[in-house]
Amino acid sequence: MMPQYLDAAILAGEAVEHTELPMPAIAYGLIVMGILLLLMLITASFANLGNRHSATEEHIDPHKQHANNHDHGEAQRH
C-alpha cells in the first residue's frame, strides 16, 4: 500500500494543466542579460572616480584612540 501523500501527489499531477509562457523562454534570458549589462556599465562608470582628485598626505591625529598600524612609518607626523 502506498502512503497517502504519494497517492495525492500522483492524483494532483494528473489534474495539473500546463500553461504557455507569455513570451518565448529565450526572452527571459535576454532580459536578465540586459539588466546585468546595465548594472555592469553603471559599476564601470565609477571605476576611475578616485583619480579625479590629487592625492594629499595623511594627517595623523595624535589624539586618535586607535593607532593606525598599517602605514608602517610611511606617513609623516606633523
N, C-alpha and C positions, 0 to 999 in steps of 0.2 A: 504494500500500500504506500502511495506517495504522500508526503506531507501536504497539508492543506495549502501552504504558501506556494508550493510548486504547481498545484492544480490551478490556483488563482492566477499565477504568472502565465501559465500556458493559455488559459482562457482569455486573459487580458490581451495577450499577444495576438490572438486570432481576431479580436474585436477592434484592434487599432487600425485606423486608416492612415495611409501616408499622404501627406500634403506636399505640394510642389513649393520650392523656394520662390520668393518673389522676384529673384534675379538669378542669373547663372552663378554657379559656385565660384568661378574664376573672378567674378566681380568683387566678391568679398575679400579675396586675397589682394586684388589691385587697390581696393580702398584702404586696407590696412597698410600696404606698402606705401601708398601716397602719404598717409598720416605719419608714418615713421620717417619718411624722407623729409617731410616738412619739419618735424621735430629735430632731425639731424641738421638741417640748414639753420634753424634757429640757434641750436647749440654751437654750430661752427661760427656763427656771426659774433659770438662772444669770445672767440679763441684769442684774438690779438688785443683784447681790451687792456691788459696790464701794461702794454708797451706804449700807451698813449702819453704817459707822464714820465718825466725824468726821475731817476732813482735818487732818493735822498738818504743821508746817513741816519742810522737808527739812533734815536735819543734814548739813552739808558737812564731810567729813573732810579736814583739810589733808594727811594722810599718804597719801591715796589716790594710787595710781600713775598712773591715767589721769584727767585733769581732765574734769569734766562741762562741756562747752562748749555744752550745749543749754539751759541755764537763762537765758542772755542777761542775767545780772546780776539776775535776779528773786529768787533765793534769798538770804537774809541769812546772812552768816558769823557764827559765834558766837565 
